[in-house]
Amino acid sequence: MNLDFKKLDGLIAAVVIDQKTQRVLMVGFMNEEAWQRTLESGAVTFYSRSRNKLWMKGETSGHRLLVKEIRTDCDQDALLITVEALGPGVCHEGYESCFFRKWEDGEWRTVEEQTYDPKAVYKG
């Protein structure tokens, strides 16, 4: 069984959840090289569509994602990756999860507190 990287121009979606809370932390994309690096290193590696390059989550912040379990969907074109999240959050805006906004009363509202200062982590 192989993952299907053909449907999304060489990428597959990777939904990342916290092993303890089962909370969705983020969604990223992987190409075949990011997939192989994730398997080899045990730390989640993504493909950045905006920068057109691989990046290991935590390479700048230190907030790494250590793989605990990987599942694929029935079409084999998406992943569900359960992780141990190292650090106070995975969102580059300073939150535990990238899903800190909620649609409420016709607008997006921030419904969580920041867990770290992104300016102190992402310098330059």
Short mmCIF file of the C-alpha atoms (twelve columns), coordinates in Angstrom:
data_MODEL
# 
_entry.id   MODEL 
# 
loop_
_atom_site.group_PDB 
_atom_site.id 
_atom_site.type_symbol 
_atom_site.label_atom_id 
_atom_site.label_alt_id 
_atom_site.label_comp_id 
_atom_site.label_asym_id 
_atom_site.label_seq_id 
_atom_site.Cartn_x 
_atom_site.Cartn_y 
_atom_site.Cartn_z 
_atom_site.pdbx_PDB_model_num 
ATOM 1   C CA . MET A 1   0.000   0.000  0.000  1 
ATOM 2   C CA . ASN A 2   1.377   3.396  -0.999 1 
ATOM 3   C CA . LEU A 3   0.184   6.900  -0.260 1 
ATOM 4   C CA . ASP A 4   -1.387  8.735  -3.193 1 
ATOM 5   C CA . PHE A 5   0.632   11.902 -3.806 1 
ATOM 6   C CA . LYS A 6   -0.894  12.441 -7.280 1 
ATOM 7   C CA . LYS A 7   -4.258  14.045 -6.445 1 
ATOM 8   C CA . LEU A 8   -2.946  17.285 -4.952 1 
ATOM 9   C CA . ASP A 9   0.009   18.036 -7.219 1 
ATOM 10  C CA . GLY A 10  2.412   15.813 -5.305 1 
ATOM 11  C CA . LEU A 11  1.115   16.644 -1.824 1 
ATOM 12  C CA . ILE A 12  -1.031  15.022 0.837  1 
ATOM 13  C CA . ALA A 13  -2.744  16.724 3.752  1 
ATOM 14  C CA . ALA A 14  -1.469  15.883 7.233  1 
ATOM 15  C CA . VAL A 15  -3.764  16.551 10.189 1 
ATOM 16  C CA . VAL A 16  -1.783  16.673 13.427 1 
ATOM 17  C CA . ILE A 17  -3.414  15.843 16.772 1 
ATOM 18  C CA . ASP A 18  -2.086  15.873 20.320 1 
ATOM 19  C CA . GLN A 19  -1.684  12.413 21.813 1 
ATOM 20  C CA . LYS A 20  -2.880  13.462 25.286 1 
ATOM 21  C CA . THR A 21  -5.832  15.701 24.462 1 
ATOM 22  C CA . GLN A 22  -6.754  14.409 20.976 1 
ATOM 23  C CA . ARG A 23  -7.028  18.082 19.966 1 
ATOM 24  C CA . VAL A 24  -6.276  19.075 16.370 1 
ATOM 25  C CA . LEU A 25  -3.116  21.148 16.520 1 
ATOM 26  C CA . MET A 26  -2.551  21.958 12.863 1 
ATOM 27  C CA . VAL A 27  -2.882  20.863 9.265  1 
ATOM 28  C CA . GLY A 28  0.099   20.819 6.954  1 
ATOM 29  C CA . PHE A 29  1.111   19.255 3.673  1 
ATOM 30  C CA . MET A 30  3.730   16.645 2.839  1 
ATOM 31  C CA . ASN A 31  5.377   15.643 -0.377 1 
ATOM 32  C CA . GLU A 32  7.086   12.252 -0.663 1 
ATOM 33  C CA . GLU A 33  10.389  13.610 0.649  1 
ATOM 34  C CA . ALA A 34  8.722   15.151 3.731  1 
ATOM 35  C CA . TRP A 35  6.942   11.842 4.321  1 
ATOM 36  C CA . GLN A 36  10.221  9.913  4.162  1 
ATOM 37  C CA . ARG A 37  11.979  12.376 6.492  1 
ATOM 38  C CA . THR A 38  9.121   12.093 8.963  1 
ATOM 39  C CA . LEU A 39  9.450   8.313  8.944  1 
ATOM 40  C CA . GLU A 40  13.241  8.422  9.283  1 
ATOM 41  C CA . SER A 41  13.485  11.108 11.982 1 
ATOM 42  C CA . GLY A 42  10.341  10.481 14.024 1 
ATOM 43  C CA . ALA A 43  9.659   14.237 13.935 1 
ATOM 44  C CA . VAL A 44  6.975   15.666 11.651 1 
ATOM 45  C CA . THR A 45  8.360   17.303 8.519  1 
ATOM 46  C CA . PHE A 46  6.164   19.252 6.115  1 
ATOM 47  C CA . TYR A 47  6.433   20.757 2.679  1 
ATOM 48  C CA . SER A 48  5.905   24.524 2.702  1 
ATOM 49  C CA . ARG A 49  3.811   25.554 -0.284 1 
ATOM 50  C CA . SER A 50  4.620   29.242 0.194  1 
ATOM 51  C CA . ARG A 51  8.390   28.754 0.579  1 
ATOM 52  C CA . ASN A 52  8.575   25.768 -1.785 1 
ATOM 53  C CA . LYS A 53  10.784  23.762 0.577  1 
ATOM 54  C CA . LEU A 54  10.778  21.172 3.346  1 
ATOM 55  C CA . TRP A 55  10.556  22.266 6.961  1 
ATOM 56  C CA . MET A 56  10.614  20.270 10.154 1 
ATOM 57  C CA . LYS A 57  8.098   21.617 12.622 1 
ATOM 58  C CA . GLY A 58  10.116  23.174 15.428 1 
ATOM 59  C CA . GLU A 59  13.297  23.871 13.474 1 
ATOM 60  C CA . THR A 60  13.016  27.561 14.418 1 
ATOM 61  C CA . SER A 61  10.857  27.516 17.553 1 
ATOM 62  C CA . GLY A 62  12.039  24.268 19.114 1 
ATOM 63  C CA . HIS A 63  8.364   23.262 19.405 1 
ATOM 64  C CA . ARG A 64  8.791   19.900 17.706 1 
ATOM 65  C CA . LEU A 65  6.178   17.263 16.970 1 
ATOM 66  C CA . LEU A 66  7.291   13.734 17.818 1 
ATOM 67  C CA . VAL A 67  5.350   11.057 15.961 1 
ATOM 68  C CA . LYS A 68  3.420   8.571  18.094 1 
ATOM 69  C CA . GLU A 69  1.042   7.127  15.484 1 
ATOM 70  C CA . ILE A 70  0.266   7.627  11.808 1 
ATOM 71  C CA . ARG A 71  -2.966  6.663  10.061 1 
ATOM 72  C CA . THR A 72  -4.159  7.189  6.518  1 
ATOM 73  C CA . ASP A 73  -7.667  7.569  5.162  1 
ATOM 74  C CA . CYS A 74  -9.464  5.143  2.856  1 
ATOM 75  C CA . ASP A 75  -8.214  6.956  -0.266 1 
ATOM 76  C CA . GLN A 76  -4.637  7.006  1.034  1 
ATOM 77  C CA . ASP A 77  -4.316  10.712 0.233  1 
ATOM 78  C CA . ALA A 78  -4.445  12.192 3.739  1 
ATOM 79  C CA . LEU A 79  -2.730  11.470 7.039  1 
ATOM 80  C CA . LEU A 80  -3.756  11.683 10.671 1 
ATOM 81  C CA . ILE A 81  -0.596  12.026 12.756 1 
ATOM 82  C CA . THR A 82  -0.771  11.695 16.524 1 
ATOM 83  C CA . VAL A 83  2.129   13.471 18.199 1 
ATOM 84  C CA . GLU A 84  3.796   14.396 21.420 1 
ATOM 85  C CA . ALA A 85  3.985   18.171 21.109 1 
ATOM 86  C CA . LEU A 86  7.151   19.635 22.606 1 
ATOM 87  C CA . GLY A 87  6.718   23.240 23.645 1 
ATOM 88  C CA . PRO A 88  3.827   25.483 24.632 1 
ATOM 89  C CA . GLY A 89  2.215   25.573 21.202 1 
ATOM 90  C CA . VAL A 90  2.465   24.816 17.514 1 
ATOM 91  C CA . CYS A 91  0.904   27.927 16.006 1 
ATOM 92  C CA . HIS A 92  3.320   30.551 14.692 1 
ATOM 93  C CA . GLU A 93  0.958   33.174 16.134 1 
ATOM 94  C CA . GLY A 94  1.652   31.947 19.680 1 
ATOM 95  C CA . TYR A 95  -1.204  29.562 20.376 1 
ATOM 96  C CA . GLU A 96  -1.314  25.921 21.448 1 
ATOM 97  C CA . SER A 97  -3.274  25.043 18.299 1 
ATOM 98  C CA . CYS A 98  -3.632  26.768 14.947 1 
ATOM 99  C CA . PHE A 99  -7.398  26.506 15.504 1 
ATOM 100 C CA . PHE A 100 -7.782  29.317 18.046 1 
ATOM 101 C CA . ARG A 101 -10.451 31.270 16.162 1 
ATOM 102 C CA . LYS A 102 -14.173 30.514 16.223 1 
ATOM 103 C CA . TRP A 103 -16.913 31.710 13.852 1 
ATOM 104 C CA . GLU A 104 -19.402 33.419 16.124 1 
ATOM 105 C CA . ASP A 105 -22.139 35.976 15.476 1 
ATOM 106 C CA . GLY A 106 -21.016 36.507 11.885 1 
ATOM 107 C CA . GLU A 107 -17.318 37.038 12.560 1 
ATOM 108 C CA . TRP A 108 -14.119 35.254 13.523 1 
ATOM 109 C CA . ARG A 109 -13.258 35.632 17.212 1 
ATOM 110 C CA . THR A 110 -10.087 34.646 19.022 1 
ATOM 111 C CA . VAL A 111 -11.322 32.306 21.768 1 
ATOM 112 C CA . GLU A 112 -8.044  31.245 23.364 1 
ATOM 113 C CA . GLU A 113 -5.120  32.872 25.103 1 
ATOM 114 C CA . GLN A 114 -1.639  32.829 23.604 1 
ATOM 115 C CA . THR A 115 0.625   30.226 25.194 1 
ATOM 116 C CA . TYR A 116 3.877   31.897 24.165 1 
ATOM 117 C CA . ASP A 117 5.206   35.123 22.641 1 
ATOM 118 C CA . PRO A 118 5.930   34.484 18.946 1 
ATOM 119 C CA . LYS A 119 8.191   37.583 18.752 1 
ATOM 120 C CA . ALA A 120 10.504  36.010 21.314 1 
ATOM 121 C CA . VAL A 121 10.589  32.697 19.412 1 
ATOM 122 C CA . TYR A 122 10.650  33.762 15.766 1 
ATOM 123 C CA . LYS A 123 13.347  36.403 15.571 1 
ATOM 124 C CA . GLY A 124 14.146  38.009 12.252 1 
# 
